Amino acid sequence: MLEHFQWLPFLVAISLLTMSPGVDTILVMRNAARCGWKDGFLTSLGICMGLFGHATVSALGLSVILLGSAELFFAFKLMGAAYLVYLGVQSLRSAMRPMGMQFTDNSQSKAVGSMVSFRQGLLSNVLNPKPIIFYMAFLPQFIDPNYSALNQSLFMALLHFTLAMIWQTFLAVMVHKARIWLARPKVAQVLDSLTGLLLVGFGVKLALSQR
């Protein structure tokens, strides 16, 4: 596995990547604000489960094929961009009819919201080609050729998964604790507007980005 001298730079890089504001942070905080910390947690779980897929794809070399084909990369990039824009539009629509964040103990609505939150997190990660590029460029630096590349990639994805879950769950809990403030219609309108604009912006940026 990883040599001792490799642990520190790897963990520092992954920690900085995890804590950098981006789509993951926005989705986790948005869903935690709407439905409570559990939905924020499940959004994070969906996002982080996608990391294992990226690690597997990178280790098996499939990302080389994806990055080597302009057509495949373009199609994959547009799917991810379209999904982010879709989520952004949903938030902007909510901002047009502000009612305040609704926190409910209804078990049925919780279950439905939880499944949606997990799916949103998973799709936002899986349909984003940037993690594939990052894993393809970053993980090989820490791969020992004497051992299985797949096992090592999955192990590093597990470390990334653990750090990301801790950080994003912390964010979800903090947002949930502010639920009384978030329940105000004006506050909800501002947050939905900002979230929607940021998600649409991320989607457009992704669509226009070069490899």
VENURLIN-V237381 format. One record per residue. RES is the residue in one small letter. SS is DSSP state (h for helix, s for strand, l for the rest). PSI is psi in whole degrees, 0 to 359 (none if undefined). D_CENTER is the distance of its C-alpha to the mean C-alpha in Angstrom with 2 decimals. Layout:
<<RES	SS	PSI	D_CENTER> <RES	SS	PSI	D_CENTER>>
This chain:
<<m	l	203	26.57> <l	l	137	25.54> <e	l	158	28.56> <h	h	320	28.82> <f	h	346	28.83> <q	h	343	25.47> <w	h	312	23.60> <l	h	307	23.63> <p	h	325	22.30> <f	h	311	19.56> <l	h	322	18.42> <v	h	314	18.86> <a	h	315	16.80> <i	h	321	13.84> <s	h	316	14.27> <l	h	319	14.45> <l	h	317	11.35> <t	h	319	9.41> <m	h	352	11.39> <s	l	131	11.33> <p	l	137	10.40> <g	l	199	7.98> <v	h	317	5.84> <d	h	313	3.27> <t	h	316	6.92> <i	h	314	8.46> <l	h	316	7.11> <v	h	313	7.85> <m	h	322	11.04> <r	h	312	12.05> <n	h	328	12.14> <a	h	323	13.73> <a	h	324	16.19> <r	h	318	17.09> <c	h	1	17.59> <g	l	170	17.60> <w	h	331	15.81> <k	h	322	15.76> <d	h	326	13.57> <g	h	320	11.14> <f	h	316	11.54> <l	h	328	11.11> <t	h	315	7.87> <s	h	320	6.72> <l	h	317	8.98> <g	h	316	7.70> <i	h	312	4.27> <c	h	331	6.93> <m	h	328	9.53> <g	h	337	8.31> <l	h	323	9.22> <f	h	326	12.71> <g	h	317	13.01> <h	h	320	12.38> <a	h	319	14.79> <t	h	314	17.26> <v	h	317	17.32> <s	h	314	17.85> <a	h	325	20.56> <l	h	353	22.33> <g	l	5	22.57> <l	h	331	21.17> <s	h	335	18.97> <v	h	319	22.34> <i	h	315	23.51> <l	h	312	20.50> <l	h	341	20.76> <g	h	349	24.51> <s	l	112	24.68> <a	h	322	24.30> <e	h	314	24.42> <l	h	317	21.71> <f	h	316	19.34> <f	h	316	20.23> <a	h	316	19.77> <f	h	319	16.35> <k	h	318	15.26> <l	h	324	16.87> <m	h	314	15.20> <g	h	318	11.69> <a	h	317	13.33> <a	h	322	15.21> <y	h	320	12.42> <l	h	319	10.85> <v	h	319	14.51> <y	h	313	15.19> <l	h	322	12.74> <g	h	318	14.29> <v	h	321	17.72> <q	h	318	17.27> <s	h	320	16.68> <l	h	324	19.65> <r	h	322	21.75> <s	h	324	21.20> <a	h	335	22.29> <m	h	343	25.48> <r	l	67	26.56> <p	l	128	25.57> <m	l	359	26.39> <g	l	151	24.41> <m	l	130	21.56> <q	l	122	23.05> <f	l	117	22.85> <t	l	153	24.72> <d	l	7	25.87> <n	l	117	26.57> <s	h	323	25.45> <q	h	313	25.29> <s	h	329	23.05> <k	h	316	20.82> <a	h	316	20.54> <v	h	314	19.80> <g	h	323	17.15> <s	h	316	15.56> <m	h	319	15.47> <v	h	317	14.03> <s	h	315	11.21> <f	h	316	10.43> <r	h	319	10.89> <q	h	317	8.76> <g	h	315	5.60> <l	h	312	7.25> <l	h	322	8.50> <s	h	329	5.90> <n	h	312	4.97> <v	h	323	8.71> <l	l	4	10.15> <n	l	114	8.97> <p	h	346	11.93> <k	h	319	11.09> <p	h	326	9.64> <i	h	314	12.86> <i	h	317	14.92> <f	h	311	13.76> <y	h	321	14.48> <m	h	324	17.63> <a	h	330	18.88> <f	h	310	17.98> <l	h	321	18.55> <p	h	336	22.07> <q	h	338	23.34> <f	h	8	23.13> <i	l	127	24.36> <d	l	117	27.93> <p	l	347	29.80> <n	l	353	32.04> <y	l	171	29.40> <s	l	124	27.07> <a	h	322	24.25> <l	h	313	22.19> <n	h	318	22.83> <q	h	320	22.04> <s	h	318	18.74> <l	h	324	17.68> <f	h	316	19.05> <m	h	326	17.05> <a	h	325	13.82> <l	h	319	15.11> <l	h	316	15.59> <h	h	316	12.10> <f	h	312	10.96> <t	h	313	13.63> <l	h	317	12.96> <a	h	319	9.28> <m	h	319	10.51> <i	h	311	13.47> <w	h	313	12.03> <q	h	328	9.52> <t	h	321	12.40> <f	h	315	14.75> <l	h	318	13.12> <a	h	318	13.23> <v	h	318	16.83> <m	h	319	17.85> <v	h	319	16.81> <h	h	323	18.65> <k	h	338	21.65> <a	l	21	21.95> <r	h	329	22.18> <i	h	316	25.84> <w	h	320	25.16> <l	h	341	22.24> <a	l	350	24.64> <r	l	129	26.75> <p	h	317	26.63> <k	h	319	26.85> <v	h	315	24.00> <a	h	322	21.82> <q	h	316	22.97> <v	h	315	22.06> <l	h	317	18.55> <d	h	321	17.97> <s	h	312	19.56> <l	h	316	17.55> <t	h	314	14.19> <g	h	314	15.58> <l	h	320	16.94> <l	h	316	13.89> <l	h	317	11.79> <v	h	319	14.95> <g	h	316	15.43> <f	h	320	12.17> <g	h	314	13.16> <v	h	319	16.67> <k	h	317	15.89> <l	h	317	14.03> <a	h	326	17.01> <l	h	353	19.49> <s	l	152	18.13> <q	l	159	20.35> <r	l	none	19.69>>
